[in-house]
Amino acid sequence: MGGFFSVLKRLYLTAYNWTVFYGWVQVLYFALKTLSESGPEKVYDAVEKPLQWAQTAAVMEILHGLIGLVRSPVSATLPQIGSRLFLTWGILYSFPETRTHLLVSSLVISWSITEIIRYSFFGTKEALGFAPYWLLWLRYSTFLLLYPTGISSEVGLIYIALQYIKRSDKYCIRMPNKWNFSFDYYYASLISLAIYAPGSPHMYTYMLGQRKKALAKSKKE
């Protein structure tokens, strides 16, 4: 019975990784095509649907970690996916004024290249039981450049959105109300922006450690 569930798990994870991989390939293709043909102002419109789908599908990875389907710690997965969902839905979807900025192009290109490599790495590993060294190297090396460009784009877009968030009063809950509770989306966004200051170096250091372990282990094998 254990062998059956092991096979079932591998089949599911293989299908999941390659399906989301395809979503990110679409994001990168449409982003580059639109960027060359129409400019950065049109990139978001071209990638909106596959971006929303591929990024939201990552919520499953939190569940995978919680139920022990994968070994990735939820403590590392949750903040990364949470911040990306915030950008995808809480900023770009919610405030159309941000969508034409050049940072949208650098954001989706950084995200999509990272995820194409990551999902193909795990998809190959689940399907074959191993991944070639070149793919492993890309998985644990491209973040050296793409993480800073992605994070810079995220921070820049949140900062740009602040003026529109403050003006719109969207997602705010004002007193008085029956719950006796208030919420200000503007200040919540400011807090999320402030978290990047300690959070980004911490995640970068964590990934450097993961890179060292993965490449060292590969050389021993």
PyMOL commands that place a pseudoatom at each C-alpha (Angstrom):
pseudoatom trace, name=CA, resn=MET, resi=1, chain=A, elem=C, hetatm=0, pos=[0.000, 0.000, 0.000]
pseudoatom trace, name=CA, resn=GLY, resi=2, chain=A, elem=C, hetatm=0, pos=[2.889, 2.338, 0.817]
pseudoatom trace, name=CA, resn=GLY, resi=3, chain=A, elem=C, hetatm=0, pos=[4.351, 1.800, -2.643]
pseudoatom trace, name=CA, resn=PHE, resi=4, chain=A, elem=C, hetatm=0, pos=[1.011, 2.640, -4.264]
pseudoatom trace, name=CA, resn=PHE, resi=5, chain=A, elem=C, hetatm=0, pos=[0.732, 5.949, -2.398]
pseudoatom trace, name=CA, resn=SER, resi=6, chain=A, elem=C, hetatm=0, pos=[4.362, 6.743, -3.237]
pseudoatom trace, name=CA, resn=VAL, resi=7, chain=A, elem=C, hetatm=0, pos=[3.648, 6.278, -6.949]
pseudoatom trace, name=CA, resn=LEU, resi=8, chain=A, elem=C, hetatm=0, pos=[0.429, 8.292, -6.635]
pseudoatom trace, name=CA, resn=LYS, resi=9, chain=A, elem=C, hetatm=0, pos=[2.301, 11.114, -4.915]
pseudoatom trace, name=CA, resn=ARG, resi=10, chain=A, elem=C, hetatm=0, pos=[4.956, 11.209, -7.644]
pseudoatom trace, name=CA, resn=LEU, resi=11, chain=A, elem=C, hetatm=0, pos=[2.333, 11.218, -10.388]
pseudoatom trace, name=CA, resn=TYR, resi=12, chain=A, elem=C, hetatm=0, pos=[0.452, 14.063, -8.726]
pseudoatom trace, name=CA, resn=LEU, resi=13, chain=A, elem=C, hetatm=0, pos=[3.562, 16.177, -8.080]
pseudoatom trace, name=CA, resn=THR, resi=14, chain=A, elem=C, hetatm=0, pos=[4.818, 15.546, -11.616]
pseudoatom trace, name=CA, resn=ALA, resi=15, chain=A, elem=C, hetatm=0, pos=[1.487, 16.669, -13.086]
pseudoatom trace, name=CA, resn=TYR, resi=16, chain=A, elem=C, hetatm=0, pos=[1.307, 19.674, -10.747]
pseudoatom trace, name=CA, resn=ASN, resi=17, chain=A, elem=C, hetatm=0, pos=[4.818, 20.907, -11.503]
pseudoatom trace, name=CA, resn=TRP, resi=18, chain=A, elem=C, hetatm=0, pos=[4.559, 20.559, -15.276]
pseudoatom trace, name=CA, resn=THR, resi=19, chain=A, elem=C, hetatm=0, pos=[1.104, 22.133, -15.365]
pseudoatom trace, name=CA, resn=VAL, resi=20, chain=A, elem=C, hetatm=0, pos=[2.249, 25.230, -13.479]
pseudoatom trace, name=CA, resn=PHE, resi=21, chain=A, elem=C, hetatm=0, pos=[5.455, 25.239, -15.558]
pseudoatom trace, name=CA, resn=TYR, resi=22, chain=A, elem=C, hetatm=0, pos=[3.277, 25.623, -18.657]
pseudoatom trace, name=CA, resn=GLY, resi=23, chain=A, elem=C, hetatm=0, pos=[1.486, 28.563, -17.047]
pseudoatom trace, name=CA, resn=TRP, resi=24, chain=A, elem=C, hetatm=0, pos=[4.767, 30.384, -16.411]
pseudoatom trace, name=CA, resn=VAL, resi=25, chain=A, elem=C, hetatm=0, pos=[5.993, 29.644, -19.937]
pseudoatom trace, name=CA, resn=GLN, resi=26, chain=A, elem=C, hetatm=0, pos=[2.892, 31.453, -21.179]
pseudoatom trace, name=CA, resn=VAL, resi=27, chain=A, elem=C, hetatm=0, pos=[3.623, 34.410, -18.893]
pseudoatom trace, name=CA, resn=LEU, resi=28, chain=A, elem=C, hetatm=0, pos=[7.206, 34.727, -20.156]
pseudoatom trace, name=CA, resn=TYR, resi=29, chain=A, elem=C, hetatm=0, pos=[6.241, 34.272, -23.812]
pseudoatom trace, name=CA, resn=PHE, resi=30, chain=A, elem=C, hetatm=0, pos=[3.469, 36.879, -23.727]
pseudoatom trace, name=CA, resn=ALA, resi=31, chain=A, elem=C, hetatm=0, pos=[5.599, 39.297, -21.690]
pseudoatom trace, name=CA, resn=LEU, resi=32, chain=A, elem=C, hetatm=0, pos=[8.581, 39.184, -24.076]
pseudoatom trace, name=CA, resn=LYS, resi=33, chain=A, elem=C, hetatm=0, pos=[6.392, 39.243, -27.183]
pseudoatom trace, name=CA, resn=THR, resi=34, chain=A, elem=C, hetatm=0, pos=[4.359, 42.209, -25.976]
pseudoatom trace, name=CA, resn=LEU, resi=35, chain=A, elem=C, hetatm=0, pos=[7.415, 44.045, -24.683]
pseudoatom trace, name=CA, resn=SER, resi=36, chain=A, elem=C, hetatm=0, pos=[9.084, 43.850, -28.110]
pseudoatom trace, name=CA, resn=GLU, resi=37, chain=A, elem=C, hetatm=0, pos=[5.961, 44.615, -30.130]
pseudoatom trace, name=CA, resn=SER, resi=38, chain=A, elem=C, hetatm=0, pos=[3.968, 47.082, -28.025]
pseudoatom trace, name=CA, resn=GLY, resi=39, chain=A, elem=C, hetatm=0, pos=[6.140, 48.247, -25.127]
pseudoatom trace, name=CA, resn=PRO, resi=40, chain=A, elem=C, hetatm=0, pos=[5.957, 47.828, -21.332]
pseudoatom trace, name=CA, resn=GLU, resi=41, chain=A, elem=C, hetatm=0, pos=[2.600, 49.608, -21.028]
pseudoatom trace, name=CA, resn=LYS, resi=42, chain=A, elem=C, hetatm=0, pos=[0.809, 46.625, -22.572]
pseudoatom trace, name=CA, resn=VAL, resi=43, chain=A, elem=C, hetatm=0, pos=[2.651, 43.794, -20.807]
pseudoatom trace, name=CA, resn=TYR, resi=44, chain=A, elem=C, hetatm=0, pos=[0.226, 43.373, -17.901]
pseudoatom trace, name=CA, resn=ASP, resi=45, chain=A, elem=C, hetatm=0, pos=[-2.815, 43.093, -20.164]
pseudoatom trace, name=CA, resn=ALA, resi=46, chain=A, elem=C, hetatm=0, pos=[-1.050, 40.350, -22.127]
pseudoatom trace, name=CA, resn=VAL, resi=47, chain=A, elem=C, hetatm=0, pos=[-0.013, 38.276, -19.116]
pseudoatom trace, name=CA, resn=GLU, resi=48, chain=A, elem=C, hetatm=0, pos=[-2.843, 38.944, -16.657]
pseudoatom trace, name=CA, resn=LYS, resi=49, chain=A, elem=C, hetatm=0, pos=[-4.767, 35.659, -16.899]
pseudoatom trace, name=CA, resn=PRO, resi=50, chain=A, elem=C, hetatm=0, pos=[-1.835, 33.194, -17.003]
pseudoatom trace, name=CA, resn=LEU, resi=51, chain=A, elem=C, hetatm=0, pos=[-0.062, 35.231, -14.302]
pseudoatom trace, name=CA, resn=GLN, resi=52, chain=A, elem=C, hetatm=0, pos=[-3.047, 35.105, -11.971]
pseudoatom trace, name=CA, resn=TRP, resi=53, chain=A, elem=C, hetatm=0, pos=[-3.576, 31.411, -12.615]
pseudoatom trace, name=CA, resn=ALA, resi=54, chain=A, elem=C, hetatm=0, pos=[0.072, 30.335, -12.253]
pseudoatom trace, name=CA, resn=GLN, resi=55, chain=A, elem=C, hetatm=0, pos=[0.741, 32.432, -9.175]
pseudoatom trace, name=CA, resn=THR, resi=56, chain=A, elem=C, hetatm=0, pos=[-2.468, 31.448, -7.397]
pseudoatom trace, name=CA, resn=ALA, resi=57, chain=A, elem=C, hetatm=0, pos=[-1.760, 27.768, -8.096]
pseudoatom trace, name=CA, resn=ALA, resi=58, chain=A, elem=C, hetatm=0, pos=[1.296, 28.140, -5.847]
pseudoatom trace, name=CA, resn=VAL, resi=59, chain=A, elem=C, hetatm=0, pos=[-1.063, 28.154, -2.845]
pseudoatom trace, name=CA, resn=MET, resi=60, chain=A, elem=C, hetatm=0, pos=[-1.062, 24.377, -3.247]
pseudoatom trace, name=CA, resn=GLU, resi=61, chain=A, elem=C, hetatm=0, pos=[2.610, 24.356, -2.244]
pseudoatom trace, name=CA, resn=ILE, resi=62, chain=A, elem=C, hetatm=0, pos=[1.695, 25.610, 1.210]
pseudoatom trace, name=CA, resn=LEU, resi=63, chain=A, elem=C, hetatm=0, pos=[-0.735, 22.706, 1.505]
pseudoatom trace, name=CA, resn=HIS, resi=64, chain=A, elem=C, hetatm=0, pos=[1.902, 20.292, 0.173]
pseudoatom trace, name=CA, resn=GLY, resi=65, chain=A, elem=C, hetatm=0, pos=[4.254, 21.387, 2.957]
pseudoatom trace, name=CA, resn=LEU, resi=66, chain=A, elem=C, hetatm=0, pos=[1.593, 21.248, 5.655]
pseudoatom trace, name=CA, resn=ILE, resi=67, chain=A, elem=C, hetatm=0, pos=[0.561, 17.659, 4.896]
pseudoatom trace, name=CA, resn=GLY, resi=68, chain=A, elem=C, hetatm=0, pos=[4.147, 16.483, 4.345]
pseudoatom trace, name=CA, resn=LEU, resi=69, chain=A, elem=C, hetatm=0, pos=[3.858, 15.870, 0.632]
pseudoatom trace, name=CA, resn=VAL, resi=70, chain=A, elem=C, hetatm=0, pos=[7.117, 17.787, 0.107]
pseudoatom trace, name=CA, resn=ARG, resi=71, chain=A, elem=C, hetatm=0, pos=[9.991, 18.562, 2.446]
pseudoatom trace, name=CA, resn=SER, resi=72, chain=A, elem=C, hetatm=0, pos=[10.050, 22.331, 1.842]
pseudoatom trace, name=CA, resn=PRO, resi=73, chain=A, elem=C, hetatm=0, pos=[9.474, 24.154, 5.149]
pseudoatom trace, name=CA, resn=VAL, resi=74, chain=A, elem=C, hetatm=0, pos=[6.220, 26.122, 5.245]
pseudoatom trace, name=CA, resn=SER, resi=75, chain=A, elem=C, hetatm=0, pos=[8.078, 28.887, 7.115]
pseudoatom trace, name=CA, resn=ALA, resi=76, chain=A, elem=C, hetatm=0, pos=[10.075, 29.575, 3.947]
pseudoatom trace, name=CA, resn=THR, resi=77, chain=A, elem=C, hetatm=0, pos=[7.279, 28.907, 1.436]
pseudoatom trace, name=CA, resn=LEU, resi=78, chain=A, elem=C, hetatm=0, pos=[4.519, 30.956, 3.062]
pseudoatom trace, name=CA, resn=PRO, resi=79, chain=A, elem=C, hetatm=0, pos=[6.124, 34.439, 3.069]
pseudoatom trace, name=CA, resn=GLN, resi=80, chain=A, elem=C, hetatm=0, pos=[7.349, 34.123, -0.516]
pseudoatom trace, name=CA, resn=ILE, resi=81, chain=A, elem=C, hetatm=0, pos=[4.005, 32.954, -1.884]
pseudoatom trace, name=CA, resn=GLY, resi=82, chain=A, elem=C, hetatm=0, pos=[2.137, 35.414, 0.330]
pseudoatom trace, name=CA, resn=SER, resi=83, chain=A, elem=C, hetatm=0, pos=[4.107, 38.391, -0.958]
pseudoatom trace, name=CA, resn=ARG, resi=84, chain=A, elem=C, hetatm=0, pos=[3.600, 37.331, -4.570]
pseudoatom trace, name=CA, resn=LEU, resi=85, chain=A, elem=C, hetatm=0, pos=[-0.135, 36.875, -4.081]
pseudoatom trace, name=CA, resn=PHE, resi=86, chain=A, elem=C, hetatm=0, pos=[-0.251, 40.319, -2.506]
pseudoatom trace, name=CA, resn=LEU, resi=87, chain=A, elem=C, hetatm=0, pos=[1.438, 41.785, -5.602]
pseudoatom trace, name=CA, resn=THR, resi=88, chain=A, elem=C, hetatm=0, pos=[-0.696, 39.785, -8.021]
pseudoatom trace, name=CA, resn=TRP, resi=89, chain=A, elem=C, hetatm=0, pos=[-4.094, 40.421, -6.452]
pseudoatom trace, name=CA, resn=GLY, resi=90, chain=A, elem=C, hetatm=0, pos=[-3.635, 43.162, -3.857]
pseudoatom trace, name=CA, resn=ILE, resi=91, chain=A, elem=C, hetatm=0, pos=[-1.666, 45.530, -6.078]
pseudoatom trace, name=CA, resn=LEU, resi=92, chain=A, elem=C, hetatm=0, pos=[-1.797, 44.777, -9.812]
pseudoatom trace, name=CA, resn=TYR, resi=93, chain=A, elem=C, hetatm=0, pos=[-5.343, 43.422, -9.949]
pseudoatom trace, name=CA, resn=SER, resi=94, chain=A, elem=C, hetatm=0, pos=[-6.748, 45.914, -7.453]
pseudoatom trace, name=CA, resn=PHE, resi=95, chain=A, elem=C, hetatm=0, pos=[-5.065, 49.096, -8.690]
pseudoatom trace, name=CA, resn=PRO, resi=96, chain=A, elem=C, hetatm=0, pos=[-5.000, 49.330, -12.500]
pseudoatom trace, name=CA, resn=GLU, resi=97, chain=A, elem=C, hetatm=0, pos=[-2.943, 52.548, -12.300]
pseudoatom trace, name=CA, resn=THR, resi=98, chain=A, elem=C, hetatm=0, pos=[0.150, 50.442, -11.548]
pseudoatom trace, name=CA, resn=ARG, resi=99, chain=A, elem=C, hetatm=0, pos=[-0.154, 48.133, -14.541]
pseudoatom trace, name=CA, resn=THR, resi=100, chain=A, elem=C, hetatm=0, pos=[1.565, 50.240, -17.192]
pseudoatom trace, name=CA, resn=HIS, resi=101, chain=A, elem=C, hetatm=0, pos=[4.773, 50.812, -15.256]
pseudoatom trace, name=CA, resn=LEU, resi=102, chain=A, elem=C, hetatm=0, pos=[8.059, 49.390, -16.536]
pseudoatom trace, name=CA, resn=LEU, resi=103, chain=A, elem=C, hetatm=0, pos=[8.490, 47.530, -13.233]
pseudoatom trace, name=CA, resn=VAL, resi=104, chain=A, elem=C, hetatm=0, pos=[5.645, 45.201, -14.211]
pseudoatom trace, name=CA, resn=SER, resi=105, chain=A, elem=C, hetatm=0, pos=[7.821, 43.890, -17.044]
pseudoatom trace, name=CA, resn=SER, resi=106, chain=A, elem=C, hetatm=0, pos=[10.849, 43.315, -14.808]
pseudoatom trace, name=CA, resn=LEU, resi=107, chain=A, elem=C, hetatm=0, pos=[8.576, 41.708, -12.212]
pseudoatom trace, name=CA, resn=VAL, resi=108, chain=A, elem=C, hetatm=0, pos=[6.886, 39.160, -14.482]
pseudoatom trace, name=CA, resn=ILE, resi=109, chain=A, elem=C, hetatm=0, pos=[10.100, 38.350, -16.374]
pseudoatom trace, name=CA, resn=SER, resi=110, chain=A, elem=C, hetatm=0, pos=[12.010, 37.764, -13.115]
pseudoatom trace, name=CA, resn=TRP, resi=111, chain=A, elem=C, hetatm=0, pos=[9.180, 35.679, -11.665]
pseudoatom trace, name=CA, resn=SER, resi=112, chain=A, elem=C, hetatm=0, pos=[8.555, 33.629, -14.803]
pseudoatom trace, name=CA, resn=ILE, resi=113, chain=A, elem=C, hetatm=0, pos=[12.193, 32.717, -15.509]
pseudoatom trace, name=CA, resn=THR, resi=114, chain=A, elem=C, hetatm=0, pos=[12.622, 31.704, -11.859]
pseudoatom trace, name=CA, resn=GLU, resi=115, chain=A, elem=C, hetatm=0, pos=[9.481, 29.583, -11.872]
pseudoatom trace, name=CA, resn=ILE, resi=116, chain=A, elem=C, hetatm=0, pos=[10.088, 27.977, -15.264]
pseudoatom trace, name=CA, resn=ILE, resi=117, chain=A, elem=C, hetatm=0, pos=[13.418, 26.714, -13.954]
pseudoatom trace, name=CA, resn=ARG, resi=118, chain=A, elem=C, hetatm=0, pos=[12.032, 25.726, -10.549]
pseudoatom trace, name=CA, resn=TYR, resi=119, chain=A, elem=C, hetatm=0, pos=[8.978, 23.836, -11.782]
pseudoatom trace, name=CA, resn=SER, resi=120, chain=A, elem=C, hetatm=0, pos=[10.909, 22.070, -14.552]
pseudoatom trace, name=CA, resn=PHE, resi=121, chain=A, elem=C, hetatm=0, pos=[13.522, 21.033, -11.977]
pseudoatom trace, name=CA, resn=PHE, resi=122, chain=A, elem=C, hetatm=0, pos=[10.974, 19.535, -9.593]
pseudoatom trace, name=CA, resn=GLY, resi=123, chain=A, elem=C, hetatm=0, pos=[8.876, 18.137, -12.446]
pseudoatom trace, name=CA, resn=THR, resi=124, chain=A, elem=C, hetatm=0, pos=[11.902, 16.328, -13.857]
pseudoatom trace, name=CA, resn=LYS, resi=125, chain=A, elem=C, hetatm=0, pos=[12.964, 15.113, -10.434]
pseudoatom trace, name=CA, resn=GLU, resi=126, chain=A, elem=C, hetatm=0, pos=[9.513, 13.700, -9.661]
pseudoatom trace, name=CA, resn=ALA, resi=127, chain=A, elem=C, hetatm=0, pos=[9.163, 12.089, -13.093]
pseudoatom trace, name=CA, resn=LEU, resi=128, chain=A, elem=C, hetatm=0, pos=[12.656, 10.578, -13.378]
pseudoatom trace, name=CA, resn=GLY, resi=129, chain=A, elem=C, hetatm=0, pos=[13.862, 10.438, -9.791]
pseudoatom trace, name=CA, resn=PHE, resi=130, chain=A, elem=C, hetatm=0, pos=[16.706, 12.854, -10.563]
pseudoatom trace, name=CA, resn=ALA, resi=131, chain=A, elem=C, hetatm=0, pos=[17.437, 16.108, -12.387]
pseudoatom trace, name=CA, resn=PRO, resi=132, chain=A, elem=C, hetatm=0, pos=[20.482, 16.782, -14.601]
pseudoatom trace, name=CA, resn=TYR, resi=133, chain=A, elem=C, hetatm=0, pos=[23.254, 18.874, -13.041]
pseudoatom trace, name=CA, resn=TRP, resi=134, chain=A, elem=C, hetatm=0, pos=[22.751, 21.817, -15.413]
pseudoatom trace, name=CA, resn=LEU, resi=135, chain=A, elem=C, hetatm=0, pos=[19.129, 22.118, -14.326]
pseudoatom trace, name=CA, resn=LEU, resi=136, chain=A, elem=C, hetatm=0, pos=[20.081, 21.793, -10.675]
pseudoatom trace, name=CA, resn=TRP, resi=137, chain=A, elem=C, hetatm=0, pos=[22.714, 24.510, -11.167]
pseudoatom trace, name=CA, resn=LEU, resi=138, chain=A, elem=C, hetatm=0, pos=[20.169, 26.822, -12.789]
pseudoatom trace, name=CA, resn=ARG, resi=139, chain=A, elem=C, hetatm=0, pos=[17.664, 26.095, -10.010]
pseudoatom trace, name=CA, resn=TYR, resi=140, chain=A, elem=C, hetatm=0, pos=[20.132, 27.111, -7.313]
pseudoatom trace, name=CA, resn=SER, resi=141, chain=A, elem=C, hetatm=0, pos=[22.064, 29.856, -9.130]
pseudoatom trace, name=CA, resn=THR, resi=142, chain=A, elem=C, hetatm=0, pos=[19.754, 32.062, -11.199]
pseudoatom trace, name=CA, resn=PHE, resi=143, chain=A, elem=C, hetatm=0, pos=[18.189, 33.521, -8.048]
pseudoatom trace, name=CA, resn=LEU, resi=144, chain=A, elem=C, hetatm=0, pos=[21.490, 35.344, -7.482]
pseudoatom trace, name=CA, resn=LEU, resi=145, chain=A, elem=C, hetatm=0, pos=[20.325, 37.817, -10.130]
pseudoatom trace, name=CA, resn=LEU, resi=146, chain=A, elem=C, hetatm=0, pos=[16.586, 37.198, -10.412]
pseudoatom trace, name=CA, resn=TYR, resi=147, chain=A, elem=C, hetatm=0, pos=[15.780, 37.483, -6.709]
pseudoatom trace, name=CA, resn=PRO, resi=148, chain=A, elem=C, hetatm=0, pos=[17.138, 41.063, -6.449]
pseudoatom trace, name=CA, resn=THR, resi=149, chain=A, elem=C, hetatm=0, pos=[15.399, 42.143, -9.677]
pseudoatom trace, name=CA, resn=GLY, resi=150, chain=A, elem=C, hetatm=0, pos=[12.143, 40.514, -8.598]
pseudoatom trace, name=CA, resn=ILE, resi=151, chain=A, elem=C, hetatm=0, pos=[12.227, 41.942, -5.068]
pseudoatom trace, name=CA, resn=SER, resi=152, chain=A, elem=C, hetatm=0, pos=[13.160, 45.414, -6.343]
pseudoatom trace, name=CA, resn=SER, resi=153, chain=A, elem=C, hetatm=0, pos=[10.203, 45.305, -8.720]
pseudoatom trace, name=CA, resn=GLU, resi=154, chain=A, elem=C, hetatm=0, pos=[7.856, 44.172, -5.943]
pseudoatom trace, name=CA, resn=VAL, resi=155, chain=A, elem=C, hetatm=0, pos=[8.974, 46.946, -3.589]
pseudoatom trace, name=CA, resn=GLY, resi=156, chain=A, elem=C, hetatm=0, pos=[8.782, 49.539, -6.367]
pseudoatom trace, name=CA, resn=LEU, resi=157, chain=A, elem=C, hetatm=0, pos=[5.255, 48.562, -7.381]
pseudoatom trace, name=CA, resn=ILE, resi=158, chain=A, elem=C, hetatm=0, pos=[3.965, 48.594, -3.796]
pseudoatom trace, name=CA, resn=TYR, resi=159, chain=A, elem=C, hetatm=0, pos=[5.509, 52.025, -3.308]
pseudoatom trace, name=CA, resn=ILE, resi=160, chain=A, elem=C, hetatm=0, pos=[3.926, 53.300, -6.534]
pseudoatom trace, name=CA, resn=ALA, resi=161, chain=A, elem=C, hetatm=0, pos=[0.560, 51.861, -5.512]
pseudoatom trace, name=CA, resn=LEU, resi=162, chain=A, elem=C, hetatm=0, pos=[0.514, 53.568, -2.101]
pseudoatom trace, name=CA, resn=GLN, resi=163, chain=A, elem=C, hetatm=0, pos=[-0.852, 56.833, -3.457]
pseudoatom trace, name=CA, resn=TYR, resi=164, chain=A, elem=C, hetatm=0, pos=[-3.710, 55.038, -5.203]
pseudoatom trace, name=CA, resn=ILE, resi=165, chain=A, elem=C, hetatm=0, pos=[-4.405, 52.857, -2.169]
pseudoatom trace, name=CA, resn=LYS, resi=166, chain=A, elem=C, hetatm=0, pos=[-4.658, 55.909, 0.070]
pseudoatom trace, name=CA, resn=ARG, resi=167, chain=A, elem=C, hetatm=0, pos=[-6.887, 57.753, -2.386]
pseudoatom trace, name=CA, resn=SER, resi=168, chain=A, elem=C, hetatm=0, pos=[-9.268, 54.885, -3.085]
pseudoatom trace, name=CA, resn=ASP, resi=169, chain=A, elem=C, hetatm=0, pos=[-10.040, 53.686, 0.460]
pseudoatom trace, name=CA, resn=LYS, resi=170, chain=A, elem=C, hetatm=0, pos=[-10.390, 50.213, -1.082]
pseudoatom trace, name=CA, resn=TYR, resi=171, chain=A, elem=C, hetatm=0, pos=[-10.487, 47.193, 1.262]
pseudoatom trace, name=CA, resn=CYS, resi=172, chain=A, elem=C, hetatm=0, pos=[-10.715, 49.474, 4.312]
pseudoatom trace, name=CA, resn=ILE, resi=173, chain=A, elem=C, hetatm=0, pos=[-13.087, 48.784, 7.195]
pseudoatom trace, name=CA, resn=ARG, resi=174, chain=A, elem=C, hetatm=0, pos=[-14.110, 51.866, 9.101]
pseudoatom trace, name=CA, resn=MET, resi=175, chain=A, elem=C, hetatm=0, pos=[-15.588, 52.303, 12.551]
pseudoatom trace, name=CA, resn=PRO, resi=176, chain=A, elem=C, hetatm=0, pos=[-18.252, 52.183, 13.754]
pseudoatom trace, name=CA, resn=ASN, resi=177, chain=A, elem=C, hetatm=0, pos=[-19.433, 48.748, 12.653]
pseudoatom trace, name=CA, resn=LYS, resi=178, chain=A, elem=C, hetatm=0, pos=[-21.050, 45.719, 14.275]
pseudoatom trace, name=CA, resn=TRP, resi=179, chain=A, elem=C, hetatm=0, pos=[-17.685, 43.943, 14.592]
pseudoatom trace, name=CA, resn=ASN, resi=180, chain=A, elem=C, hetatm=0, pos=[-16.105, 46.900, 16.405]
pseudoatom trace, name=CA, resn=PHE, resi=181, chain=A, elem=C, hetatm=0, pos=[-13.097, 46.463, 14.149]
pseudoatom trace, name=CA, resn=SER, resi=182, chain=A, elem=C, hetatm=0, pos=[-11.215, 48.721, 11.753]
pseudoatom trace, name=CA, resn=PHE, resi=183, chain=A, elem=C, hetatm=0, pos=[-8.712, 47.979, 9.012]
pseudoatom trace, name=CA, resn=ASP, resi=184, chain=A, elem=C, hetatm=0, pos=[-6.743, 50.366, 6.818]
pseudoatom trace, name=CA, resn=TYR, resi=185, chain=A, elem=C, hetatm=0, pos=[-5.332, 48.831, 3.660]
pseudoatom trace, name=CA, resn=TYR, resi=186, chain=A, elem=C, hetatm=0, pos=[-2.922, 51.721, 3.212]
pseudoatom trace, name=CA, resn=TYR, resi=187, chain=A, elem=C, hetatm=0, pos=[-1.195, 51.103, 6.541]
pseudoatom trace, name=CA, resn=ALA, resi=188, chain=A, elem=C, hetatm=0, pos=[-1.289, 47.344, 6.003]
pseudoatom trace, name=CA, resn=SER, resi=189, chain=A, elem=C, hetatm=0, pos=[0.529, 47.919, 2.690]
pseudoatom trace, name=CA, resn=LEU, resi=190, chain=A, elem=C, hetatm=0, pos=[3.064, 50.149, 4.457]
pseudoatom trace, name=CA, resn=ILE, resi=191, chain=A, elem=C, hetatm=0, pos=[3.713, 47.359, 6.959]
pseudoatom trace, name=CA, resn=SER, resi=192, chain=A, elem=C, hetatm=0, pos=[4.137, 44.805, 4.153]
pseudoatom trace, name=CA, resn=LEU, resi=193, chain=A, elem=C, hetatm=0, pos=[6.594, 47.172, 2.478]
pseudoatom trace, name=CA, resn=ALA, resi=194, chain=A, elem=C, hetatm=0, pos=[8.539, 47.546, 5.732]
pseudoatom trace, name=CA, resn=ILE, resi=195, chain=A, elem=C, hetatm=0, pos=[8.759, 43.751, 6.107]
pseudoatom trace, name=CA, resn=TYR, resi=196, chain=A, elem=C, hetatm=0, pos=[10.828, 43.581, 2.931]
pseudoatom trace, name=CA, resn=ALA, resi=197, chain=A, elem=C, hetatm=0, pos=[13.718, 45.331, 4.697]
pseudoatom trace, name=CA, resn=PRO, resi=198, chain=A, elem=C, hetatm=0, pos=[14.528, 42.467, 7.121]
pseudoatom trace, name=CA, resn=GLY, resi=199, chain=A, elem=C, hetatm=0, pos=[12.742, 39.758, 5.135]
pseudoatom trace, name=CA, resn=SER, resi=200, chain=A, elem=C, hetatm=0, pos=[14.584, 40.047, 1.814]
pseudoatom trace, name=CA, resn=PRO, resi=201, chain=A, elem=C, hetatm=0, pos=[18.142, 39.680, 3.198]
pseudoatom trace, name=CA, resn=HIS, resi=202, chain=A, elem=C, hetatm=0, pos=[16.940, 36.781, 5.373]
pseudoatom trace, name=CA, resn=MET, resi=203, chain=A, elem=C, hetatm=0, pos=[15.438, 34.938, 2.381]
pseudoatom trace, name=CA, resn=TYR, resi=204, chain=A, elem=C, hetatm=0, pos=[18.489, 35.651, 0.234]
pseudoatom trace, name=CA, resn=THR, resi=205, chain=A, elem=C, hetatm=0, pos=[20.793, 34.268, 2.935]
pseudoatom trace, name=CA, resn=TYR, resi=206, chain=A, elem=C, hetatm=0, pos=[18.543, 31.224, 3.300]
pseudoatom trace, name=CA, resn=MET, resi=207, chain=A, elem=C, hetatm=0, pos=[18.693, 30.559, -0.451]
pseudoatom trace, name=CA, resn=LEU, resi=208, chain=A, elem=C, hetatm=0, pos=[22.478, 30.955, -0.464]
pseudoatom trace, name=CA, resn=GLY, resi=209, chain=A, elem=C, hetatm=0, pos=[22.633, 28.264, 2.206]
pseudoatom trace, name=CA, resn=GLN, resi=210, chain=A, elem=C, hetatm=0, pos=[20.329, 26.012, 0.187]
pseudoatom trace, name=CA, resn=ARG, resi=211, chain=A, elem=C, hetatm=0, pos=[22.494, 26.553, -2.895]
pseudoatom trace, name=CA, resn=LYS, resi=212, chain=A, elem=C, hetatm=0, pos=[25.663, 25.582, -1.025]
pseudoatom trace, name=CA, resn=LYS, resi=213, chain=A, elem=C, hetatm=0, pos=[24.059, 22.390, 0.315]
pseudoatom trace, name=CA, resn=ALA, resi=214, chain=A, elem=C, hetatm=0, pos=[22.494, 21.363, -3.010]
pseudoatom trace, name=CA, resn=LEU, resi=215, chain=A, elem=C, hetatm=0, pos=[25.626, 21.884, -5.111]
pseudoatom trace, name=CA, resn=ALA, resi=216, chain=A, elem=C, hetatm=0, pos=[27.875, 20.229, -2.518]
pseudoatom trace, name=CA, resn=LYS, resi=217, chain=A, elem=C, hetatm=0, pos=[25.554, 17.214, -2.340]
pseudoatom trace, name=CA, resn=SER, resi=218, chain=A, elem=C, hetatm=0, pos=[25.464, 16.954, -6.123]
pseudoatom trace, name=CA, resn=LYS, resi=219, chain=A, elem=C, hetatm=0, pos=[29.252, 16.875, -6.380]
pseudoatom trace, name=CA, resn=LYS, resi=220, chain=A, elem=C, hetatm=0, pos=[29.437, 14.038, -3.840]
pseudoatom trace, name=CA, resn=GLU, resi=221, chain=A, elem=C, hetatm=0, pos=[26.951, 12.016, -5.887]
for i in range(1, 221): cmd.bond("trace and resi %d" % i, "trace and resi %d" % (i + 1))
show_as sticks, trace
zoom trace
